[in-house]
Amino acid sequence: MKCDTIATGIIKAAQLVDLKLPLVCRLTGTNADKANLMLKEFTENNKSLKIEVARDLDDAAVKAVATASKYK
């Protein structure tokens, strides 16, 4: 599936669900750059709904642990 399609679904779900914690996303594949840009722009325009974009699994793990430690 195209990453921009997945990003659109993530954005729609984030708007519908009352997210209490930031979401960490790592997308690779077709249109991944476009998808990551969509998620970053969404976060910039919606400060209450934080989506962290990770470049790889290591980066995603670091961001997830850092986020979790803030919400203990």
Long-range contacts (C-beta under 8 A, 24 or more apart in sequence): 1-29, 2-29, 2-30, 2-31, 2-35, 3-27, 3-28, 3-29, 3-30, 3-31, 3-32, 3-34, 3-35, 3-36, 4-31, 4-34, 4-35, 4-38, 5-31, 6-35, 7-34, 7-35, 7-36, 7-38, 7-39, 8-38, 10-39, 10-51, 11-38, 11-39, 11-42, 14-42, 14-46, 14-49, 14-51, 15-46, 15-49, 19-49, 19-50, 21-67, 21-71, 22-50, 22-51, 22-52, 22-67, 23-50, 23-51, 23-52, 24-51, 24-52, 24-54, 24-60, 24-63, 24-64, 24-67, 25-51, 25-52, 25-53, 25-54, 25-60, 26-53, 26-54, 26-55, 26-56, 26-57, 26-59, 26-60, 27-53, 28-56
